[in-house]
Amino acid sequence: MPHHRTLAPPERRGGGAPVIHAELRRHYDALYDQLLNGRRPREARPVLDVGTGDGLALAAITQGSPLHGVGIDTAEPGYWLGPEGWSVIQADAQRLPFGEGSFRSALLVDVFEWLRHPAATLAEIARVTDGPILVVQTDWEGLWFQADKAEVGRDLVRAFTRGAPEQLRGRIRAASAEAGLELASSSVATITVDELKPNNLAWDVLESIRRYLVIESAQVRARRFDEWRAELQRAADDRQFTMLLRRIVALLERWAH
């Protein structure tokens, strides 16, 4: 399997609420509203969070709200950084250990591209969920950095995103239909960052790219990457820097009978 790309998550500092990148606050607020789908919070719970990981993305979406539920992941639960009051279990999303209609909402954040059998997985999630299923997936094909030496950066970004699914919206639509679900809405959240400074979203995304290309896969020499990053920093200092990425946000529902 390719490396697991994730949009740089919020941080948990000092045991308090997650620290969300400023560029993502409105995005996460919008995801919360879509998860509710016009309902009051108590009508949208319990929530099933599929591929929850350490729970930080879940915390970013639900922090300060009365939502609760269960997070599942194929890996053994580790140190939980998500919201309090949630259960976390190890489970296979194609064989969920829950009865029909156990949940009122379901959430998948940066999970869809890693599903081996998307339609079967969505059908199983729909079996245990009698409300909407919110699918959020970063469209890595759209990751883009502005700099003078664009061709160098394009090669590095392409190496990082290699293996990401193409035509993501179409894939989600097709899997939903095969699972017997209606695509109630589908939109693209465009996130733009115009600064490059420590701990902002662009900084952390570049750290993720460097970690994979230089350390984990050894595809790129550190010097080559750092020269490109320095070019980006000079562009940022001259107010000529932009990072752009897109996220697909799809709300799935059972077909009305």
N, C-alpha and C positions, 0 to 999 in steps of 0.2 A: 504494500500500500504506500502511496506517496506520503510525504510528511503531512502532519495535520495542521493546515493553515487555520488560524483563527484571527479574527479582528482583535487587535490589542485590547485585552479586557480591562475593566476598571481594577483598581487596587483596593486592598483592605489594609488600612493603616491603624495601628493602635487598638485593634479590636472593635472599632466603631463602624459606622456605615461605609459602604464602598465609596471610594473616590473615583468619580466618573470623569473621563476626559470631557472638557468643556464642549468640544465639537460634537459630542454624542448625546448630550443631555436631552435635547429636543427630540432626537431620534428615539431614545429609550422611552420618553414620555409618550410618544406617538404609538410605540409598540404596546405599552400598557393599555392605552385607550382601545387599540384594536383587539387586544386580548379580552377586554371586557365586552366589546362588541355591543355597546348600548345597554348593557346590564349593570346593575349595582354589583359591587365587589362580592357580596355574600352570595349572589346568584351565579357568579363565575367560578366559585370554588367548590370542591378542591380542584387544583390544577395538576396536571401531569406534565413534568418537564423532562423531555426525552434527550439523553446525552448531556446531562447536567454538569458533568465534570466536577470542578470544585465549587460550583454554584455562584461564582462572581457575576456572570452575565445575568443569571436569574435575579440576583440581588439588585443589580442595576435597573432592571425593569420593574421589579415589585417593591423596592424599598419604600418604607413609609406607608404601605398599603396593608389592608387586612387579608390579602390573599394568602392562602396556604395550600399545601398539597404534598406531592411526592416527586422527588427527583430520581431518575434511574440512569444508569450508565453501565456499559459492558465491563468497565474496569471496576475493581473493588473500590468502595468508597474510601477516600483518603481524608485529609484534613478539610473539613467543610468550612467554606468561606461565604456560603450563601445565607439567605435570610433565616432567622430563627423560627423554630416551630415546624420546619419541614422534615419529613422522613426522607432518607436517602438509602436506596437499595441497589444491589447489583442485579441486573435483569437484561434479557434479550428483548429488544423492542418488537421482534417478530413473534414472541411467545410471552406475552405479558401475564404476570401472575395476579390478574385482577378480573373481577366479574364484569359483565356487560354494564355499561352506563355508570361505572364507578366514579367518573370524573365529569366535571362540567366544562372543562377547557383543557386544551393540550398545547404545548409549546415546543418547538424545535428550533434552536438557534445554532447556525453553522453546523448542522448535522446532515442535512439532505445530501450533500455531495459525497458523503461517506457511506450512505445506505447501499448495501449490495443488491437489495430487492426493494426499491422505493415503493412500488404499488402495494406489495404484500405488507410492508411495514406500516404504511399509512392506513391500510384496511384494518390491521390489528389495533392500531391506535384508535381508529374510529369505533371499533368494537367496544372499547372500554370508556369511550368519551361520548356523552350525549350532547355536547356543545361544540363550538368551533375549534378548529385546529389552526394555530398560527405558525406558519413556516417562515423563518427568516434565514436567508443565506447570502453571504457576501459573494458578489459576482467578481471573482478575482481577475477575470479578463479585463475588467474596467479599471484596474489599479494603474495609476499614471502619476508620474512626477515630472515637473517642468524644470529643465536645466539647459544650459548651453549645449553640453555634450549629450544630447538626447539619445543618440544611438547606443552609447555605452550603458546608460541607465535602462534602456529598453531591453537589452540583452540580459541584464541582471534581474530585472523584474520578471522577464519571461522564464528564466531559470527557476525563480521562486514559485511562480504560478503554474509551472508545467504540471499537467495532469488534472487541472481544474476543468470541470465540465463546461462544454460550450452550449449555447442556446439554453441557458438555465431556466428561463421562464417557460419555454416550451416543454422542457423535461418535467417541471413541476406540474404543469397543466396536464400532460399526458399521464403521469403517475396518478394524479388525483382522479382523473376520469376512469382509469383502470381499477382504482380502488373503490369506485362507486361514490365518489365525493364530488360535490359541486365547488368550483373555484369561484367563491363569492366575490372576491376582489383580488387584484394583483397590481402592485405598484413598485416603483423603483425609488428607493431613498438614496439621494446623491449627497455624499458627505465631502465637503471641501475644506481643506486646511491651508491657510496662507502664511503660517509661521512654522519655523523649525527651531524648537527650543526644548530643553530638558523636560521630559515627562509629559509633553503634549502628544497628541495622537500620531502625528507624523514621525516624531522622534522614536516612539515605541514601535511603530510599524517597521521603520528602518532597522531598529535593533533586532526585531524578529527575522527580517530578511538576512541580516548579517550573521546571526546565530546559525541559521540553516545553511546558507551558502558557504560560509567560511569554516564553521566549526563542525556542524553535524554531517554535512555531505561532502565537504572539502572540494566543492566544485570551483571555487574562486579563491585566489590568493587574497589575503587580508589587505595587502597594499592596493590592489586594484579596486576593491570595494571602498576602502577608505578614501581613495582619490575621488571616486564618484560622490561619496558622501560629502567631502569637502567642497566639491563643486556645488552641490545642493545648498550647503551652508552659506557659501558666498552669494548664491542667488537669493537666499532668504534674507541675508544682511542687506542686499540691495532692493528688497521688497519685490523680487521677481520670482518668488517660489510659490508653487502650488502643488498640493497632493490631492488627488481626486480618487474616490472609490465609490462603488455602488453596492447597494444591498437590495435583494429581491425580497419583498414582503407579500406573502400570499395567505389569504384567509380561506380556509376550506370548511365546508359544511356538508352535512348529509343532504342528499337529494330530498326535497319536499315531496311527500306522498299525497 
